[in-house]
Amino acid sequence: MLTAPKITDSPAATLDGTDRLIQGVFEPPNSFALTAIARHKGIVCAIIALFTLLGAAYGLSRHRTYTTSATLQVGQVNPNSPGFYGYVQSAASLATAFSRAIDAEPVLQTVEHNLKLTPTQATARLSASPIPASPAFRVIATGPTEHDAIDLANTAASAVIAYESHSNSTNPDATSLLHQYQEAALALRRIAASSAHLGRHRASASIDALAAAEAAKKAAAVKLGAIGVAYTQAVTSEAPSSGLLGLVAGATTVSSDHRSKVELYCFIGFLVGIIAGCLAAVFWEQRRLAARTTGGTRAEVQTSEPV
């Protein structure tokens, strides 16, 4: 029975028909580091566990930071009002603008007066974040204790409400116009008194003087009336002193970064432990091979010595 000869032209086959593995291509490479880690895996695991425990201990020793927030709302929400949707859009923009008042000087002064925190300390522990698509924003505060964080959040929220209500309800033009109105009223009284004096002495006064006094009186009256109208408009355009900002929810509960810090340092310790464990395994394997080579050399020397 005839059989076909086996083709041996393949680079992976020998002349006798047996397959030959190519080192580094078909056969997995022999890594000294992997061999050392596999041989000393107990040492590697022990070092990983040690560094992980050290990371956990360091995380537990870190100071805790507590975080809390108070929620403020712009205006009053009435879903039944015809302009409710327009109000939500405009109030959302106002909430973003009002949230920046967390760093305003009057707000920081109130915090300093009530909690004895300098503006630098208060700024480092305070922030504000608008709630997306909502007419509200959060005043966020941190502190070394739960009590400190809650007090700072509530104090800053109250200070922002007072600051925005005062700054938006007070029109600086109204104060200036009121001062001008008072001056114009006094000027009109003086001109009227001078005109009355000339009227009582009409015989000795000239016609031009009487006409000038009457014209000055009318001009002063017109000026007083114009300032009065402008002052009335300025006062009418002022926002209400209350209701611009309201406290929706004060700070009552806190969260801590304690667990996240412990987990972070545990993970860092785990990674460092892997590196240190692998290096230790390679070191011990090198020592083992060096000791074995030294022992074999000594045995050969003793065997080759003449009896």
PyMOL commands that set and color helices and strands:
alter all, ss='L'
color gray80, all
select helices_A, chain A and resi 32-39+41-61+84-103+105-115+119-125+146-169+172-200+207-236+258-304
alter helices_A, ss='H'
color red, helices_A
select strands_A, chain A and resi 66-74+126-130+136-143+245-249+255-256
alter strands_A, ss='S'
color yellow, strands_A
deselect
rebuild
show_as cartoon
